[in-house]
Structure formats: structure tokens, C-alpha cells
Amino acid sequence: MIKVSVVVPVYNAGAYVESCAPSLVGQSLGPQSYEVVYVDDGSTDDSLRRLERLAARHPHVRVLTQENSGWPGRPRNVGVRAARGEYVQFVDQDDELTPQALESLYRLASRNGSDIVLGKVTGTMQGPSRVFKRTRERCTASDAPLFDSLTPHKMFRRRFLLDHGIEFPEGRVRLEDQIFMARAYVRARTVSIFADHPCYIWNRRADGGNTSSRGSTPETYYGHLRSVVDAVKGATRPGAHQDHLLRRSYRVELLRPVIEPRVLQRKGEDLDRYFRVVRRMAEECFPPGVPEGLPAITALRARLLADGRLDSLIELARRVQRIRPRVTVSDVRWEDGRLSVTTTLRMVHSGGRPLVLRERRGRLLLDPDLVSGIEGAEDWEVPDPFTSAFGDLLVHDTARDLWWFDHTDLTPALESVPGAGHAVALSATVALDPLTLAGGRPLPPGTHHVWVSGQLLGVGRRSRLAVPGLRPSARALGTPPRLVVPTRTLDDSQLFLAVGPTGRTALPSRLLLRATTEPVVRRTARDLVRRTPEGLRPLVRGADPWTRRRATRSG
């Protein structure tokens, strides 16, 4: 039985065929349980010859060919129709899968009868995403932020796609991924999210030649965005649910040309042209409930767009761009093997003044320092200051470029600012567990920087969690034990967890592990390694996770 078919559209991939192939043909699911279906879209280089050599070496690889269609949509559709698997996983020609990706995703899919399974994404094209904050067995677009993940690099039940006629647009269609995903999400009864381990490695090509990464005119681009909107409207009834599903397209795609940085970069007729196109689309395509449900500053931008106030949008963008996060930490301590961190995130102006709300006659109004003098923006009312307010603590594994979310949500609250009004703040006491932070598993040896991410009033920022007065305090945790040292960087006092094998947890090991957490100090420490007596060198190397990693890779 073929459980999964991996469908890969190919056009002039060249050497990327070989760089991507090992991650596809060597999956832990086993060659008898899956197949890889390459669809060559009329390549003019040696891609087809490379694919045929690959298929000759691996019986579970098939190669299909067709005349050039100019875009990935048609080869993906051909691959789905030709696939023999219960599920289909889309992979682009320059990306990779992690070794257990298909096995993990298929297990989750079969357990829940899922129509779609999202696997955690990493790589040079992907930053941290709240979609992958935690694994979810069953959800839908109504109760999970699925529309924040609109790339097709996912696993789909093949019968689900065929029964609903869900296909990619064919030909040169921008946003073809979003159109496809919108059609799928609104029809899926069960969606699963696997966040416990990275599955898909989404890479930016060194030559900038990622598939369908070409430019477009505003008329063409937003004409295709209309197709995304139509896909949602065509499968949902007017009302709160439909408005909810459309807000991502409005907030991210439609408003992009009239907010920072784009509105500050374009000039003259080029900017006017984008402004006319998106204003017309806002009027013609989006129900009133869409902008009405946006957070305060985003809703203000929507109003200025509807009123035709481009100059006001430009000035608002200048001021919002200068807003910065301010993170305070009131407590850091070990409790029951977890690092307890109490923190608060606020937004401030460039001079350090809090971003506030003024109360007038029972109404909350947006900060005068932000909107004063901007035509159409003054006295902007904020009906609900907590709309789309959220925050998280994240840990960044710097060696592997992986982001992990703690499951605790920062909670929004109004704080009194004497003489100024009220500020919205996000706060929580978060218990960071080094034995479960990495998708339920222990953090691996290395350096893990702690960040705070949040959105308040429609302004989203990510900031380092700074702990200037922190004194390192090591703990040996887990079985086998590993040494965890919460400490801080020298330049900006960012909290991070240095993780390494304990060996003997004597003072020399702890000091040397601490030394390995700063690049400058690390170079000095390695100098000392070379001068250390031969009998003590195993202890030194055991305390240095970077030395261990290099030795492992070269072995």
C-alpha cells in the first residue's frame, strides 16, 4: 500500500535535483510505503536527465513529463492525478524534507482522518510562526490560525482534493498557492498541525530563482488576490465566520502597499497606482465586517484607505515604524527543574513614552502622540483594546535555526499611566522547561536564546528578553543528565540557555560551559584547550558543545 505520494514540480532545477533528492528518497516511512513523483514542466536544461538517473536508482521514484506550462500549478495537478498514495505531500524542487517527516505526518493524518496536515516549517524562507506553537490533533479554519500558513508545502488526503475538485490554477497565476489553500481550508473538516519537530525545510535559492518568484504589476497581483477572496466567499456564507477568514488577505496582502515599509519606499505615480488598485479592491471585495474586526491601528489604516487619504497613511506609517517594544523582567528563578520567567511587553514611542489610550467621556481614544495632526485619524476610537492582542515567549536554537514556542500565552491588560491615560501590556509568568521545550523533547546541546513576541493595537514586534543583572545558575537535568545554564549575552544581556553534557558537574565543567556561550570568550577558551594538559582535555571538550558538534559532523 502506498501511503504517501510526494509530488515535486520541476523546471530547470539543475543541481537542485541532487541536493533535494536525498531527503525525499530516504524517508523513514520506507520505500515500500511511499513514492516520489517528479513532474518535469518542459525543462530546457539537463533536469530531465538528472531525474531519469535518479529514477533508475530508486524504484519508488517516478518521472512524468509535459510541455512547459510556465508555472508550478499544472505539474502539481498532474502529479495529484497520477499519484497512487492515500495522501499527497507537495515539495518544491529546491526544498527538502526532514528524515521522519512523512512518517510523522502520515501517523497524525491516519489517527485523525485528516484532510490536511501542516508540518512544522524551518529554513531560510521561514521565521517563527504561531501556527506551529503546539501540535493540534484536530482543528479547522474557524478555530485555528490556518490562514496564516498559505503555502502548499503540506500533506493532503488525495481523495479530499479529487472529490472537491480542488486544484491549482494553471498558467502564470500569482498567488496560486493562496488560491489553492483557500479552496482547501474552507472545505476541510479536519486539519492537523504537527509542531513537535521540523518537517519541511523551505530554502531561499542562492540565485534567487525560487519557483514562481517573479515580479508582477499591481493590477495583475491584486486581480489574483480577488480570486483568493472569491474562493473564501464561494464556500462560506456572509457573516462573522467569512469576515474572520478574509481578514488575513485584507491585513497582509491588501494593506501591504499602504503601510510601512512599502508606502515609505515607493514614490510618485508608482505609489499612486498601488493606492488606487488596493482602494478599489477594498471597496469592491471585502464586506464591512472585515475591517471592523481589525485591531485599532490596522482598522485606522483601513478607514484612511477607504477615505482616500494617502498622505495620512504615509505619515501614520512613519510614526508606527518608530514604535518599539519594551520588555521588562521582574523575576527569573529555578522552580522544580523549570526556569520561571516573569515578564511584561509594552509598546513605546521612539523617545520611550508609552503608547497609550486616552479616556474621554467613557471612550478610549488612540494615543494623540501617534495620530495628532494626521487628517482623518484624530480622536480615533478604540472599542476593544484587546482585539488581536497576543504574546509569546520563544526560544531560538541558534545552531539549528529552530524556533520553539512555550505554550503559555501572555495575557493582555490595561495599565494606568499617570497623566497620560492607559497602556495595553502583555504579561505572564512562564515556566521554561528545558526537558520539553523542543517539541516535547529536551533542548539539544547548544545555545538557545529567549525572545518575546507580541502584538498590541495592531503593532507586532519581537524583542530579545534582556536580563542585565542575571547571575548564571546551572542545573543538571534529565536522564542522562545535561547541564543547563541560564545566562546572558555580553553585548545586550539577552537571556539564553546554554545546554551541554554534564560529564562531571564540577566547577571546571561549569566554568568552561559558561565560556562556550560567548563567541569572544569561546575563542579564548579554545586557545586554552590547546594548552591544557593531555589528561584534562576530555573534561574540557565535554563541556564545550560546539567542539562536540564539530567532532560529530566530521566523524
C-alpha positions in Angstrom: 0.0 0.0 0.0 1.3 3.4 -1.0 0.6 5.7 2.0 2.1 9.0 0.6 2.9 10.4 -2.8 5.4 13.2 -2.8 4.7 15.5 -5.7 7.6 17.7 -7.0 7.1 20.1 -9.9 10.4 20.7 -11.7 11.6 23.3 -14.1 15.3 23.9 -14.9 16.3 22.7 -11.4 19.7 21.7 -12.4 21.9 20.7 -9.5 19.0 21.3 -7.1 17.6 17.9 -8.2 20.5 16.2 -6.4 20.5 18.5 -3.4 16.8 17.9 -2.7 16.6 14.2 -3.7 18.4 12.6 -0.7 15.8 14.0 1.7 13.0 12.6 -0.4 14.2 9.1 -1.3 15.5 8.2 2.1 12.4 8.9 4.3 11.9 6.7 7.4 8.4 5.7 6.2 10.2 3.1 4.0 10.4 2.9 0.1 7.6 0.3 0.0 5.2 2.8 1.6 5.6 5.9 -0.4 6.6 7.2 -3.8 8.2 10.4 -5.2 6.5 11.7 -8.3 8.6 14.3 -10.2 6.7 16.2 -12.9 9.1 17.9 -15.3 7.5 21.1 -16.8 9.4 21.1 -20.1 12.8 21.9 -18.7 15.4 23.2 -21.2 18.4 22.2 -19.1 19.6 18.8 -18.0 17.0 18.4 -15.2 15.1 15.6 -17.0 18.3 13.6 -17.5 19.1 14.0 -13.8 15.6 12.9 -12.8 15.8 9.8 -15.0 19.1 8.8 -13.5 17.5 9.2 -10.0 14.5 7.1 -11.0 16.8 4.4 -12.3 18.5 4.1 -8.9 15.3 4.3 -6.8 12.3 2.1 -7.8 9.9 4.3 -5.7 10.7 7.4 -7.9 8.6 8.1 -11.0 9.2 10.9 -13.5 6.4 12.4 -15.6 7.0 14.9 -18.4 4.8 17.6 -20.1 5.2 20.6 -22.3 6.1 23.8 -20.4 3.2 25.5 -18.7 5.2 28.3 -17.2 4.2 27.9 -13.6 4.0 25.1 -10.9 0.2 24.8 -10.9 -0.3 22.4 -13.8 2.6 20.0 -12.9 1.2 19.8 -9.3 -2.2 18.9 -10.6 -0.8 16.3 -13.0 1.1 14.8 -10.1 -2.0 14.6 -7.9 -4.0 12.8 -10.6 -1.1 10.4 -11.3 -0.4 9.8 -7.6 -1.1 6.3 -6.0 -0.8 7.4 -2.4 -3.6 7.8 0.1 -2.0 11.2 0.9 -0.1 13.7 -1.2 2.8 15.8 0.0 3.8 18.8 -2.1 7.6 19.7 -2.2 9.2 22.4 -4.3 12.3 21.4 -6.3 14.7 23.4 -4.2 13.4 22.4 -0.7 13.8 19.4 1.5 12.0 17.2 4.0 13.5 16.1 7.3 14.1 12.3 7.6 11.0 11.4 9.5 8.6 14.0 8.0 6.4 11.6 6.0 6.2 9.1 8.8 5.3 11.7 11.4 2.7 13.5 9.3 1.1 10.3 8.0 0.8 8.9 11.5 -1.0 12.1 12.6 -3.2 12.1 9.5 -4.3 8.5 9.8 -5.0 8.8 13.5 -7.4 11.7 12.9 -8.7 11.0 9.4 -7.3 14.5 8.5 -8.0 16.2 5.2 -4.9 18.4 5.6 -1.8 18.1 7.8 0.6 21.0 8.4 4.1 20.1 9.3 6.5 22.5 11.1 8.5 24.5 8.6 12.0 25.8 9.0 14.7 27.1 6.7 15.9 30.4 5.2 12.4 31.3 3.9 10.6 30.8 7.2 10.7 32.6 10.6 8.8 31.6 13.8 5.1 31.1 13.2 2.3 30.9 15.8 0.6 28.3 13.6 3.2 25.9 15.0 3.1 26.9 18.6 1.8 23.5 19.6 0.7 20.2 17.9 -3.1 20.0 17.3 -4.7 16.7 16.5 -7.9 18.2 15.1 -8.9 21.8 14.1 -10.4 23.8 11.3 -10.0 27.3 9.9 -12.7 28.6 12.3 -10.7 27.7 15.5 -7.1 27.8 14.4 -5.0 30.5 12.5 -4.7 28.3 9.4 -4.9 31.3 7.0 -1.5 32.4 8.4 0.0 29.5 6.6 -0.9 29.7 2.9 2.0 27.8 1.2 1.1 24.4 -0.2 4.0 22.5 1.4 1.6 20.3 3.3 0.1 16.8 3.3 -3.4 16.4 1.7 -5.7 13.5 1.6 -5.8 12.8 -2.1 -9.5 11.7 -2.2 -10.4 15.0 -0.4 -8.7 17.0 -3.2 -10.3 15.0 -6.0 -13.8 14.8 -4.5 -14.0 18.6 -4.1 -12.2 19.4 -7.4 -9.5 21.3 -5.5 -6.8 22.1 -8.0 -4.1 24.8 -8.5 -4.8 27.5 -11.1 -2.9 26.7 -14.2 -0.7 29.1 -16.2 1.0 32.2 -14.9 -1.1 32.9 -11.9 0.3 34.8 -9.0 -0.9 33.7 -5.5 -1.7 30.3 -7.0 -0.7 28.8 -3.6 -3.1 31.1 -1.7 -6.0 30.3 -4.1 -5.4 26.6 -3.7 -5.1 26.8 0.1 -8.2 29.0 0.5 -10.2 26.4 -1.5 -8.9 23.6 0.6 -9.1 25.2 4.1 -12.8 26.3 3.7 -13.8 22.7 2.8 -11.6 20.7 5.2 -13.5 19.1 8.1 -10.3 18.0 9.9 -6.9 19.7 9.8 -4.0 18.6 12.0 -0.9 20.5 12.9 2.4 18.8 13.7 4.7 21.2 15.6 6.8 18.7 17.6 9.6 18.5 15.0 10.5 20.4 11.8 9.2 18.6 8.7 9.7 20.9 5.8 12.9 22.9 5.0 11.9 25.9 2.9 15.0 27.4 1.4 15.8 30.6 -0.4 17.9 29.8 -3.5 21.3 31.4 -3.7 20.5 32.6 -7.2 17.1 34.0 -6.2 15.4 31.6 -8.6 12.7 30.1 -6.4 9.7 28.8 -8.4 7.1 31.5 -9.3 9.2 34.2 -7.5 8.8 36.7 -10.4 7.5 40.3 -10.4 4.0 41.5 -11.3 2.0 44.6 -11.9 -0.4 45.8 -9.1 -3.4 45.2 -11.4 -2.3 41.6 -12.0 -1.3 40.8 -8.5 -4.5 42.1 -6.9 -6.6 40.7 -9.6 -5.3 37.3 -8.4 -5.9 38.3 -4.8 -9.6 38.7 -5.8 -9.5 35.0 -6.7 -8.4 34.2 -3.2 -11.2 36.3 -1.8 -13.7 34.7 -4.2 -12.5 31.2 -3.1 -13.5 32.0 0.5 -16.7 33.7 -0.4 -17.7 30.9 -2.7 -17.7 28.3 0.1 -18.9 30.3 3.1 -22.0 32.3 4.0 -21.8 36.1 4.7 -21.2 36.8 8.3 -18.7 36.7 11.1 -17.0 33.4 10.0 -16.5 34.6 6.5 -15.2 38.0 7.8 -12.8 36.2 10.0 -11.4 34.1 7.1 -11.0 37.2 4.9 -9.1 39.3 7.4 -5.7 37.8 6.7 -5.9 38.7 3.0 -7.0 42.3 3.9 -4.4 42.8 6.6 -1.4 41.2 5.0 -1.9 41.4 1.2 -4.3 44.3 0.6 -2.8 46.8 3.1 0.8 46.0 2.3 1.3 48.8 -0.2 0.0 51.5 2.2 1.8 50.6 5.4 5.5 50.6 6.4 7.9 49.9 4.8 6.4 49.8 1.3 4.4 53.1 1.5 7.6 54.8 2.6 9.7 53.3 -0.2 7.5 53.9 -3.3 7.1 57.4 -4.7 5.1 59.3 -7.2 3.0 57.5 -9.8 4.2 54.1 -8.7 2.8 54.6 -5.2 -0.4 56.3 -6.5 -1.0 53.3 -8.8 -0.8 50.8 -6.0 -3.0 53.0 -3.8 -5.7 53.2 -6.5 -5.7 49.5 -7.1 -6.0 48.4 -3.4 -8.5 51.1 -2.6 -10.8 49.9 -5.3 -10.4 46.3 -4.2 -11.2 47.2 -0.6 -14.4 48.8 -1.7 -15.5 46.1 -4.1 -14.4 42.8 -2.5 -14.4 43.0 1.3 -17.6 43.1 3.5 -17.7 45.9 6.1 -17.3 43.4 8.9 -13.7 42.6 7.8 -12.1 46.0 8.6 -14.4 46.4 11.6 -12.9 43.4 13.3 -9.3 44.6 13.0 -7.2 45.9 15.9 -7.1 49.7 16.4 -4.2 50.9 14.3 -5.0 48.4 11.5 -8.6 49.5 11.5 -7.5 53.1 11.3 -5.4 52.3 8.2 -8.5 50.7 6.7 -10.5 53.8 7.3 -7.9 56.1 5.8 -7.7 53.9 2.8 -11.5 54.0 2.3 -11.4 57.7 2.7 -8.7 58.1 0.1 -6.2 59.7 2.5 -2.8 58.6 1.1 -0.9 61.4 2.8 -2.3 60.4 6.1 -1.4 56.8 5.6 2.2 57.8 4.8 2.5 59.9 8.0 0.9 57.2 10.1 3.4 54.7 8.7 6.3 57.0 9.6 5.1 57.2 13.2 4.2 53.5 13.6 7.6 52.5 12.2 9.2 54.3 15.2 7.2 52.3 17.8 9.5 49.9 19.7 8.8 47.1 22.2 9.9 47.5 25.8 10.3 44.3 27.7 10.8 44.1 31.4 11.6 41.1 33.5 10.7 41.2 37.2 11.9 37.7 38.2 14.0 34.8 36.9 14.4 31.7 39.1 14.6 27.9 39.0 11.5 26.2 40.3 11.1 22.4 40.2 13.6 22.0 37.3 12.0 24.8 35.2 13.2 28.3 34.7 10.4 30.6 35.8 10.4 34.0 34.0 8.0 36.8 34.8 7.9 39.3 32.0 5.9 42.2 30.5 5.8 43.6 27.0 4.7 47.1 26.2 4.9 49.3 23.1 6.6 52.7 23.3 7.4 55.7 21.0 10.9 56.3 19.9 11.5 58.6 22.8 10.4 56.0 25.3 6.9 57.3 26.0 4.3 54.5 26.3 1.9 54.0 23.5 -1.3 54.9 25.4 -5.1 55.2 25.1 -6.8 58.4 26.3 -10.1 58.1 28.0 -12.7 60.8 27.2 -16.4 60.6 28.2 -16.2 56.9 28.6 -14.5 56.3 25.3 -10.9 55.1 24.7 -9.1 57.1 22.0 -5.8 56.3 20.3 -2.7 58.0 21.5 -2.6 61.7 20.5 1.2 61.4 20.1 0.5 58.9 17.3 -2.4 60.5 15.4 -2.2 64.2 16.2 -2.1 66.3 13.0 -3.0 63.3 10.8 -6.1 64.2 8.8 -8.9 61.7 9.4 -7.0 60.0 12.3 -7.5 62.3 15.3 -9.9 61.1 18.0 -9.8 57.6 16.7 -11.9 55.4 19.0 -10.7 52.0 20.2 -13.8 49.9 21.0 -11.8 46.9 22.3 -8.1 47.4 23.1 -7.6 43.6 23.3 -8.6 42.8 19.7 -5.9 40.5 18.3 -3.7 41.2 21.3 -1.4 38.2 21.9 2.2 37.4 23.1 4.6 34.5 23.4 7.9 33.5 24.8 10.1 31.8 22.1 13.4 30.0 22.3 15.7 30.1 19.3 18.1 27.2 18.8 20.9 29.2 17.1 22.9 26.3 15.8 20.0 24.6 14.0 18.0 27.8 13.4 14.9 26.3 15.0 12.3 28.3 16.9 10.2 26.8 19.8 7.2 28.3 21.5 6.5 27.9 25.1 2.8 27.0 25.4 1.9 29.8 27.8 0.1 32.8 26.3 1.0 36.3 27.5 -2.2 37.9 28.8 -3.3 41.5 27.8 -4.3 44.0 30.4 -4.8 47.8 30.7 -2.4 49.6 32.9 -2.8 53.1 34.2 -0.1 55.6 33.1 -0.2 58.7 35.4 -1.0 61.8 33.5 -1.2 60.0 30.1 -4.0 57.5 30.2 -3.9 53.7 29.8 -1.4 51.4 28.2 -2.0 47.9 27.0 0.6 45.4 28.2 1.2 41.7 27.8 2.3 39.8 30.9 2.9 36.3 32.1 5.0 34.1 34.3 6.3 31.4 32.0 8.0 28.2 33.2 10.6 27.2 30.6 11.2 23.5 30.8 14.5 22.6 29.1 13.4 18.9 29.1 10.3 19.5 26.9 10.8 22.9 25.1 11.9 21.3 21.8 8.6 19.9 20.8 8.2 17.8 23.9 11.8 16.7 23.9 14.9 18.1 25.7 16.8 21.1 24.3 19.8 19.7 22.5 23.4 20.9 23.3 24.0 24.4 22.2 22.8 28.0 22.7 19.1 28.8 23.0 18.2 32.5 23.0 15.0 33.7 24.6 12.7 36.2 22.8 9.4 37.8 23.4 6.9 38.3 20.6 3.6 40.2 20.8 1.0 42.3 19.0 -0.8 45.2 20.7 -3.3 47.5 19.0 -2.2 46.1 15.6 1.5 46.7 16.1 3.6 43.5 16.1 7.1 43.3 17.4 9.7 40.7 18.5 12.3 41.6 21.1 15.2 40.0 23.0 14.4 39.1 26.6 17.1 41.1 28.4 18.2 40.3 32.0 21.1 42.7 32.8 21.5 41.6 36.4 21.2 37.8 35.9 23.8 35.6 37.6 24.3 32.2 35.9 22.9 29.3 37.9 23.4 25.8 36.5 21.2 22.8 36.9 21.8 19.2 35.9 18.5 17.9 34.4 17.1 14.8 32.8 18.4 11.3 32.2 21.1 11.1 31.0 21.8 14.4 32.8 22.6 17.5 30.8 23.9 20.8 32.2 21.6 23.8 31.7 23.0 27.3 32.4 20.7 30.3 32.1 22.9 33.2 31.4 23.1 36.4 29.2 24.9 37.7 26.2 27.7 40.3 26.8 26.5 42.9 24.3 22.8 43.2 25.0 22.2 41.0 28.1 19.8 38.7 26.2 18.8 35.6 28.3 19.8 32.3 26.8 20.1 28.7 27.9 23.5 27.1 27.4 22.9 23.4 27.2 25.7 20.7 27.3 26.5 17.3 28.6 27.5 17.4 32.3 30.4 15.0 32.5 31.4 15.7 36.0 29.3 18.7 37.1 32.4 20.1 38.9 33.3 23.8 38.9 35.7 23.5 35.9 33.0 22.0 33.7 30.5 24.7 34.6 33.0 27.5 34.0 34.0 26.1 30.7 30.4 25.6 29.6 29.8 29.2 30.5 32.8 30.2 28.4 31.4 28.4 25.4 28.3 30.6 25.3 30.1 33.8 24.2 31.9 33.9 20.8 34.8 36.1 22.0 35.2 34.1 25.2 34.8 30.8 23.3 37.8 31.6 21.1 39.9 32.3 24.2 38.7 29.1 25.8 39.7 27.0 22.8 43.1 28.6 22.9 43.3 27.3 26.5 42.2 23.8 25.4 45.3 23.5 23.3 47.4 24.4 26.3 45.6 22.1 28.7 47.5 19.0 30.0 46.5 15.9 28.0 44.7 14.2 30.9 42.3 17.2 31.4 41.3 17.7 27.7 38.4 15.2 27.7 36.8 17.2 30.6 37.2 20.5 28.6 35.9 19.1 25.4 32.9 17.5 27.2 31.9 20.9 28.5 32.1 22.5 25.0 29.0 21.7 22.9 30.5 23.4 19.8 33.6 21.2 19.9 31.4 18.1 20.3 29.3 19.1 17.4 32.2 19.6 15.0 33.7 16.3 16.1 30.3 14.6 15.4 30.0 16.1 12.0 33.5 15.3 10.9 33.2 11.7 12.2 
